[in-house]
Amino acid sequence: MKCNLPGRHSLFWKLACLLVAFCLLMIWLSWSWGRYMEQRNQFLSDEARGTLTRYAAQAEQAWERGQNAGVDAWLQDMQQREASWIGVVGGDLQSLSEHPLTDKEIERLTFLRGLDWPIHKKGRPWMRVPFPGDPSVGSLVIELPQRFVPGRYRVLWRVITNGVIPGLFTLLLCVGLYRLLVVPLNSLRAQANAWRADQLNVRLSSRTTNRSDELGELGRAFDHMSERLQTTVALQQQLLRDLSHELRTPLSRLRVASESEQGLEQLRERIGREVDGMQRLVEDTLQLAWLDTERARLPDESIQIQALWEMLTENACYESGWPAAQLQCSVDSSCWVRGHLNTLAQALENILRNAIRHSPEGGVVRLGGQRDGEFWHLWLEDQGGGVAETDLERIFLPFTRLDGSRPGDGGFGLGLSIARNAVQRQGGQLWAQNTGTGLCLNMRLLADVDRASADVIAGEPAVTVFQPQSV
């Protein structure tokens, strides 16, 4: 089984870094803070060590001044200063004062602690502090004063170390996870709720869509879906409004014709013409709506533009009465593209009919093209005078008629909309530009490299059989 590693900007790495940093921080806290608290709760403070060392130096000075009598005098003075048992012993653990040690005191001498030793037990331990000048002469033995006993806040510090501080760092981890995961999910939920309230224009903030991880991709997909949904709903609503508006005129004419006194033959002809117009209008509107909403990829095949043009011009000449010499093509037989034959034929036929409709009598419509890398750039030029620059995009909107013609007279303004949707569904582009004498509609279609190469090798073009649909 092949395992795909997450990408460099994946959310996996952000979560991994966050959790690893949290674990390392907790380990460092446990080691450093625990060590610090151990020093505070199990070892004597610097103040206690300094005081006890000073006491040992004073005891050594007292011994040097007056031997046993000097030690006794110093011990009497110390009993007034410290409420603890204090003694001075020699290297053989015998008292250096004139008063010998009791059996209980001798027993306690076997459990003496040094200044650097940890203090684990509760109570006041007995400490042994050697003389600073000559440790072999003697030592100070003292029951540790209460104020020097470490660990007075041991329970509090354990609560802080093992509870409060880890809890704070865990809270920071939760805040990081919340900002990393929950905040963008809340934005997505807010957008979904806006959709449910028919607010299709709501978009996510750039803070979410600019992310480079999976949530950013999801946010961009949500925005694209929202934009697509808004466009589709707006188009369907616009189509319904325009369709109802366009149908009123022929229906009104049918009512007037039915109430008139004209002959049966004229009435039948009139009704047939109006019904045909309404049928074309409904079919074109449904076709446009289908092209806009259907997003499944169409099956593609090899299409030779020259052969397709010959078929379309034959039908156009028959319907419009134009001679074939006025429909010129400079694209040779090497122009092969990939696309859906009927859909592309419908788009090209709509563009051709639009060019014939707006060109003057005796005008020329030309189809040209050139190879552009992996694409073919095709263009269809007419001599209709062109349109205003501000209308170059508007002509692709449904029910747009710049000439002000009546509904149904020469079209309903759906042909170019259907053509653009059909070309875009095949991965192409369709746009318009003025040439000075007319309008030029440009198409960019994917080239069929294999078929064109095969024709060059064979030395003759292959024959394509197709059945273009009339729009």
C-alpha positions as CSV (number, residue, x, y, z in Angstrom):
1,M,0.0,0.0,0.0
2,K,1.4,3.4,-1.0
3,C,1.5,6.0,1.8
4,N,1.4,9.6,0.7
5,L,3.2,11.9,3.1
6,P,1.4,15.2,4.0
7,G,2.6,18.3,2.1
8,R,4.9,20.9,3.5
9,H,2.1,23.2,4.4
10,S,-0.2,20.5,5.7
11,L,-2.1,20.9,8.9
12,F,-0.5,17.7,10.1
13,W,2.9,19.5,10.5
14,K,1.3,22.4,12.4
15,L,-0.4,20.1,14.9
16,A,2.8,17.9,15.2
17,C,4.9,21.0,15.9
18,L,2.4,22.3,18.4
19,L,2.2,19.0,20.3
20,V,6.0,18.4,20.2
21,A,6.6,21.9,21.5
22,F,4.1,21.3,24.3
23,C,5.6,17.9,25.3
24,L,9.2,19.4,25.3
25,L,8.0,22.3,27.3
26,M,6.4,20.1,29.9
27,I,9.5,17.9,30.1
28,W,11.7,21.0,30.6
29,L,9.3,22.4,33.2
30,S,9.3,19.1,35.0
31,W,13.1,18.9,35.1
32,S,14.0,22.6,35.7
33,W,11.1,23.6,38.0
34,G,11.3,20.3,39.8
35,R,15.0,20.7,40.4
36,Y,14.4,24.3,41.7
37,M,11.6,23.2,44.0
38,E,13.8,20.4,45.3
39,Q,16.5,22.9,46.2
40,R,13.9,25.1,48.0
41,N,12.1,22.3,49.8
42,Q,14.9,19.7,50.6
43,F,18.1,21.7,51.1
44,L,19.1,24.5,53.5
45,S,18.9,28.0,52.1
46,D,22.0,30.2,51.7
47,E,21.0,32.2,54.7
48,A,20.7,29.1,56.9
49,R,24.1,27.9,55.7
50,G,25.8,31.2,56.3
51,T,24.3,31.5,59.8
52,L,25.3,28.0,60.9
53,T,28.8,28.4,59.4
54,R,29.2,31.6,61.4
55,Y,28.1,29.9,64.5
56,A,30.7,27.2,63.9
57,A,33.4,29.8,63.5
58,Q,32.3,31.5,66.8
59,A,32.5,28.1,68.6
60,E,36.0,27.5,67.2
61,Q,37.1,31.0,68.4
62,A,35.6,30.3,71.9
63,W,37.5,27.0,72.1
64,E,40.7,28.7,71.1
65,R,40.3,31.4,73.7
66,G,39.4,29.4,76.7
67,Q,39.0,25.7,75.9
68,N,36.1,24.2,77.9
69,A,35.3,27.3,79.8
70,G,35.3,29.4,76.6
71,V,32.9,26.9,75.0
72,D,30.6,26.9,78.0
73,A,30.4,30.7,78.0
74,W,29.6,30.7,74.3
75,L,27.0,28.0,74.7
76,Q,25.3,30.1,77.5
77,D,25.2,33.1,75.2
78,M,23.8,31.0,72.3
79,Q,20.9,29.6,74.5
80,Q,19.6,33.1,74.8
81,R,19.8,33.7,71.0
82,E,18.5,30.3,69.7
83,A,15.7,28.2,71.1
84,S,17.5,25.0,70.0
85,W,19.9,22.4,71.5
86,I,23.5,23.4,70.7
87,G,26.6,21.6,71.5
88,V,30.3,21.5,70.6
89,V,32.0,18.1,70.1
90,G,35.5,17.0,69.1
91,G,36.6,14.7,66.5
92,D,35.8,11.7,68.7
93,L,32.2,13.0,69.2
94,Q,32.9,13.9,72.8
95,S,31.7,17.2,74.3
96,L,34.3,20.1,74.3
97,S,32.4,21.8,77.1
98,E,32.6,21.0,80.8
99,H,29.2,19.3,80.7
100,P,29.4,15.7,79.2
101,L,26.7,14.5,76.7
102,T,23.8,12.4,77.9
103,D,23.1,9.0,76.4
104,K,20.1,10.4,74.5
105,E,22.3,13.2,73.1
106,I,25.0,10.7,72.1
107,E,22.3,8.6,70.4
108,R,21.3,11.7,68.4
109,L,24.9,12.3,67.3
110,T,24.7,9.1,65.2
111,F,22.1,10.8,62.9
112,L,23.8,14.1,62.3
113,R,23.4,15.8,58.9
114,G,25.8,18.1,57.0
115,L,24.9,21.5,55.5
116,D,24.7,20.1,52.0
117,W,22.5,17.1,52.8
118,P,18.8,16.9,51.8
119,I,16.3,17.1,54.5
120,H,13.4,14.8,53.8
121,K,11.9,14.0,57.2
122,K,9.5,16.3,59.1
123,G,10.7,17.9,62.3
124,R,14.0,19.6,63.2
125,P,17.0,17.5,62.3
126,W,20.4,17.8,64.1
127,M,23.1,19.4,62.0
128,R,26.9,19.0,62.2
129,V,29.0,22.0,61.1
130,P,32.8,21.4,61.2
131,F,35.1,24.3,62.5
132,P,36.0,26.4,59.4
133,G,39.7,26.8,60.6
134,D,40.5,23.2,61.6
135,P,37.7,20.6,61.1
136,S,39.7,17.9,62.9
137,V,39.5,19.9,66.1
138,G,35.8,19.9,66.5
139,S,32.3,20.7,65.2
140,L,29.2,22.6,66.0
141,V,26.2,20.4,66.6
142,I,22.8,22.2,66.6
143,E,19.2,21.3,66.4
144,L,18.1,23.2,63.2
145,P,16.2,26.3,64.2
146,Q,12.6,26.3,63.1
147,R,13.1,29.3,60.9
148,F,15.7,27.4,58.9
149,V,13.7,24.2,58.3
150,P,13.1,23.9,54.5
151,G,9.8,22.8,52.9
152,R,7.4,25.1,54.8
153,Y,5.5,25.6,51.6
154,R,6.0,22.1,50.2
155,V,2.4,21.3,49.7
156,L,1.6,24.7,48.1
157,W,4.6,24.4,45.7
158,R,3.6,20.9,44.8
159,V,0.1,22.1,43.9
160,I,1.6,24.9,41.9
161,T,4.2,22.7,40.2
162,N,2.1,19.7,39.5
163,G,-1.3,21.4,39.0
164,V,-1.4,25.1,38.3
165,I,1.5,25.5,36.0
166,P,0.8,22.3,33.8
167,G,-2.8,23.4,33.8
168,L,-1.8,26.9,32.4
169,F,0.3,25.4,29.7
170,T,-2.4,22.9,28.8
171,L,-4.8,25.9,28.6
172,L,-2.3,27.6,26.2
173,L,-2.3,24.4,24.1
174,C,-6.1,24.4,24.0
175,V,-6.0,28.1,22.9
176,G,-3.5,27.3,20.2
177,L,-5.6,24.3,19.0
178,Y,-8.8,26.5,19.1
179,R,-7.2,29.2,17.0
180,L,-5.7,26.6,14.6
181,L,-8.8,24.4,14.2
182,V,-12.0,25.8,15.8
183,V,-11.8,29.4,14.6
184,P,-11.7,28.5,10.9
185,L,-14.4,25.8,11.4
186,N,-16.6,28.5,13.1
187,S,-16.2,30.6,10.0
188,L,-17.2,27.7,7.8
189,R,-20.2,27.1,10.0
190,A,-21.2,30.8,9.9
191,Q,-21.0,30.7,6.1
192,A,-23.1,27.5,6.0
193,N,-25.7,29.1,8.2
194,A,-25.6,32.2,5.9
195,W,-26.4,29.9,3.0
196,R,-29.3,28.4,4.9
197,A,-30.6,31.9,5.4
198,D,-30.3,32.5,1.6
199,Q,-27.4,34.9,2.1
200,L,-25.3,33.6,-0.8
201,N,-23.1,36.6,-1.0
202,V,-21.4,35.9,2.3
203,R,-17.7,35.0,1.9
204,L,-15.0,33.8,4.3
205,S,-12.4,36.2,5.7
206,S,-9.0,36.4,4.1
207,R,-7.5,35.1,7.3
208,T,-9.1,31.7,6.5
209,T,-8.8,31.6,2.7
210,N,-5.1,32.7,2.8
211,R,-4.1,29.7,4.9
212,S,-1.8,27.3,3.1
213,D,-3.1,24.1,4.9
214,E,-6.1,21.9,4.4
215,L,-8.4,24.3,6.2
216,G,-7.3,27.0,3.8
217,E,-8.1,24.8,0.8
218,L,-11.4,23.9,2.4
219,G,-12.2,27.6,2.9
220,R,-11.3,28.4,-0.7
221,A,-13.5,25.6,-1.9
222,F,-16.3,26.9,0.3
223,D,-15.9,30.4,-1.3
224,H,-15.8,28.9,-4.8
225,M,-18.9,26.8,-4.1
226,S,-20.6,29.9,-2.6
227,E,-19.8,32.0,-5.6
228,R,-20.8,29.2,-8.0
229,L,-24.1,28.7,-6.1
230,Q,-24.8,32.4,-6.1
231,T,-24.1,32.7,-9.8
232,T,-26.3,29.7,-10.6
233,V,-29.2,30.9,-8.6
234,A,-28.9,34.4,-9.9
235,L,-28.8,33.0,-13.5
236,Q,-31.8,30.8,-13.0
237,Q,-33.8,33.7,-11.4
238,Q,-32.7,36.0,-14.3
239,L,-33.7,33.3,-16.8
240,L,-37.1,32.9,-15.3
241,R,-37.7,36.6,-15.3
242,D,-36.5,37.0,-18.8
243,L,-38.3,34.0,-20.0
244,S,-41.6,35.1,-18.5
245,H,-41.0,38.6,-20.1
246,E,-40.2,37.2,-23.5
247,L,-43.2,34.9,-23.5
248,R,-45.7,37.6,-22.8
249,T,-45.3,39.2,-26.3
250,P,-46.1,36.1,-28.4
251,L,-48.9,35.1,-26.0
252,S,-50.4,38.5,-26.4
253,R,-50.1,38.3,-30.2
254,L,-51.8,34.8,-30.1
255,R,-54.6,36.3,-28.0
256,V,-55.1,39.1,-30.5
257,A,-54.9,36.8,-33.5
258,S,-57.5,34.4,-31.9
259,E,-59.9,37.3,-31.4
260,S,-59.4,38.8,-34.8
261,E,-61.6,38.2,-37.9
262,Q,-58.8,37.0,-40.1
263,G,-59.2,33.8,-42.1
264,L,-58.5,30.4,-40.8
265,E,-55.4,29.9,-43.0
266,Q,-53.8,33.2,-41.8
267,L,-54.7,32.4,-38.2
268,R,-53.1,28.9,-38.5
269,E,-49.9,30.4,-40.1
270,R,-49.7,33.0,-37.4
271,I,-50.2,30.5,-34.6
272,G,-47.6,28.2,-36.0
273,R,-45.0,31.0,-36.3
274,E,-45.6,32.2,-32.7
275,V,-45.5,28.6,-31.3
276,D,-42.2,27.9,-33.2
277,G,-40.7,31.1,-31.7
278,M,-41.8,30.2,-28.2
279,Q,-40.5,26.6,-28.7
280,R,-37.1,27.9,-29.7
281,L,-37.1,30.3,-26.8
282,V,-37.8,27.6,-24.3
283,E,-35.3,25.2,-25.8
284,D,-32.6,27.8,-25.9
285,T,-33.3,28.8,-22.3
286,L,-33.2,25.2,-21.1
287,Q,-30.0,24.5,-23.0
288,L,-28.4,27.6,-21.4
289,A,-29.5,26.5,-17.9
290,W,-28.2,23.0,-18.5
291,L,-24.8,24.2,-19.7
292,D,-24.5,26.4,-16.7
293,T,-25.5,23.8,-14.1
294,E,-24.2,20.6,-15.5
295,R,-20.5,20.3,-14.5
296,A,-19.7,16.7,-15.5
297,R,-16.9,16.6,-18.0
298,L,-18.1,15.9,-21.5
299,P,-16.6,13.1,-23.5
300,D,-14.1,14.5,-25.9
301,E,-13.0,13.4,-29.4
302,S,-10.9,14.5,-32.3
303,I,-12.6,17.3,-34.3
304,Q,-11.4,18.7,-37.6
305,I,-12.4,22.4,-37.7
306,Q,-12.3,22.6,-41.5
307,A,-14.8,19.8,-42.0
308,L,-17.0,21.1,-39.2
309,W,-17.0,24.6,-40.9
310,E,-18.0,23.1,-44.2
311,M,-21.0,21.4,-42.7
312,L,-22.1,24.5,-40.8
313,T,-21.7,26.8,-43.7
314,E,-23.8,24.5,-45.9
315,N,-26.7,24.8,-43.5
316,A,-26.2,28.5,-43.0
317,C,-26.2,29.2,-46.7
318,Y,-29.4,27.3,-47.1
319,E,-31.1,29.1,-44.3
320,S,-29.8,32.7,-44.8
321,G,-29.5,32.7,-48.6
322,W,-25.9,33.8,-48.5
323,P,-23.6,32.5,-51.2
324,A,-20.8,30.2,-50.0
325,A,-18.2,32.6,-51.3
326,Q,-19.1,35.1,-48.5
327,L,-18.3,32.5,-45.8
328,Q,-14.6,32.1,-46.0
329,C,-12.2,29.8,-44.1
330,S,-8.4,30.1,-43.9
331,V,-8.0,27.2,-41.5
332,D,-6.4,24.2,-43.2
333,S,-6.9,20.5,-42.6
334,S,-4.2,20.3,-39.9
335,C,-6.4,22.1,-37.4
336,W,-7.6,19.3,-35.1
337,V,-9.0,20.0,-31.6
338,R,-10.2,18.0,-28.7
339,G,-13.8,18.5,-27.6
340,H,-17.4,17.3,-27.6
341,L,-18.5,17.4,-31.2
342,N,-22.2,18.4,-30.9
343,T,-21.5,21.0,-28.2
344,L,-18.7,22.6,-30.2
345,A,-20.8,22.5,-33.4
346,Q,-23.6,24.2,-31.6
347,A,-21.3,26.9,-30.2
348,L,-19.7,27.6,-33.7
349,E,-23.1,27.6,-35.4
350,N,-24.4,30.2,-32.9
351,I,-21.4,32.4,-33.5
352,L,-21.7,32.0,-37.3
353,R,-25.4,32.8,-37.3
354,N,-24.8,35.9,-35.1
355,A,-22.1,37.1,-37.6
356,I,-24.5,36.6,-40.6
357,R,-27.3,38.3,-38.8
358,H,-25.3,41.5,-38.1
359,S,-23.3,41.7,-41.3
360,P,-24.5,43.8,-44.2
361,E,-25.8,42.3,-47.4
362,G,-22.8,41.3,-49.5
363,G,-20.6,41.2,-46.4
364,V,-17.9,38.6,-45.7
365,V,-17.6,36.3,-42.7
366,R,-14.1,34.8,-42.2
367,L,-12.9,32.0,-40.0
368,G,-9.2,32.1,-39.2
369,G,-6.8,30.4,-36.8
370,Q,-3.3,29.7,-35.7
371,R,-1.5,27.2,-33.5
372,D,-0.7,28.6,-30.0
373,G,1.4,25.9,-28.1
374,E,-1.0,23.3,-26.9
375,F,-4.1,25.2,-28.1
376,W,-5.6,26.4,-31.3
377,H,-6.6,30.1,-31.4
378,L,-9.6,30.5,-33.8
379,W,-11.4,33.7,-34.7
380,L,-14.5,34.5,-36.6
381,E,-14.7,38.1,-38.1
382,D,-17.8,39.8,-39.5
383,Q,-18.4,43.2,-41.1
384,G,-21.3,44.3,-38.9
385,G,-19.6,47.4,-37.5
386,G,-18.8,45.9,-34.1
387,V,-20.2,47.0,-30.7
388,A,-19.2,49.5,-28.1
389,E,-16.2,48.6,-26.0
390,T,-18.4,48.6,-22.9
391,D,-20.7,45.9,-24.5
392,L,-17.9,43.4,-25.4
393,E,-18.8,41.4,-22.3
394,R,-22.4,42.2,-22.1
395,I,-23.2,40.5,-25.4
396,F,-22.5,37.2,-23.7
397,L,-25.3,37.8,-21.1
398,P,-28.6,36.0,-21.7
399,F,-31.4,38.0,-23.5
400,T,-29.0,40.8,-24.5
401,R,-30.0,42.4,-27.8
402,L,-28.0,45.5,-28.6
403,D,-29.9,46.3,-31.8
404,G,-33.2,46.7,-30.0
405,S,-35.0,44.1,-32.1
406,R,-38.3,42.8,-31.1
407,P,-38.4,39.5,-29.2
408,G,-37.9,36.6,-31.6
409,D,-37.0,38.8,-34.6
410,G,-33.5,37.5,-35.4
411,G,-33.0,35.8,-32.0
412,F,-33.6,36.1,-28.3
413,G,-30.1,37.1,-27.3
414,L,-29.2,33.6,-26.1
415,G,-26.9,32.4,-28.8
416,L,-23.6,33.9,-27.6
417,S,-24.4,32.9,-24.0
418,I,-24.9,29.3,-25.1
419,A,-21.8,29.5,-27.2
420,R,-19.6,30.7,-24.3
421,N,-20.9,28.1,-21.9
422,A,-20.4,25.4,-24.5
423,V,-16.8,26.4,-25.2
424,Q,-16.0,26.8,-21.5
425,R,-17.4,23.4,-20.7
426,Q,-14.7,21.9,-23.0
427,G,-11.9,23.8,-21.2
428,G,-11.8,26.6,-23.8
429,Q,-12.3,30.4,-23.8
430,L,-14.5,32.7,-25.9
431,W,-14.2,36.5,-26.0
432,A,-15.0,39.3,-28.3
433,Q,-13.0,42.3,-29.7
434,N,-13.6,45.0,-32.3
435,T,-11.7,45.0,-35.5
436,G,-12.7,48.4,-36.9
437,T,-15.0,47.0,-39.5
438,G,-16.8,44.5,-37.4
439,L,-16.8,42.1,-34.5
440,C,-14.2,39.4,-34.0
441,L,-15.1,36.4,-31.7
442,N,-12.1,34.5,-30.5
443,M,-12.0,30.9,-29.4
444,R,-9.2,29.1,-27.6
445,L,-9.5,25.3,-27.9
446,L,-7.2,22.4,-26.9
447,A,-5.3,21.1,-29.8
448,D,-5.3,17.4,-30.7
449,V,-1.6,16.8,-31.2
450,D,-1.7,13.1,-32.0
451,R,-4.3,13.4,-34.7
452,A,-2.7,16.3,-36.4
453,S,0.7,14.5,-36.4
454,A,-0.9,11.4,-37.8
455,D,-2.4,13.4,-40.7
456,V,1.0,14.9,-41.5
457,I,2.6,11.5,-41.6
458,A,-0.2,10.0,-43.7
459,G,-0.2,12.9,-46.1
460,E,-3.9,13.3,-46.1
461,P,-6.6,14.4,-43.7
462,A,-8.9,11.9,-42.0
463,V,-12.6,12.1,-42.6
464,T,-14.8,13.0,-39.6
465,V,-18.5,12.1,-39.5
466,F,-20.6,14.2,-37.2
467,Q,-24.1,15.5,-36.7
468,P,-24.2,19.1,-35.5
469,Q,-27.3,20.2,-33.6
470,S,-29.2,23.2,-34.8
471,V,-29.7,26.0,-32.2
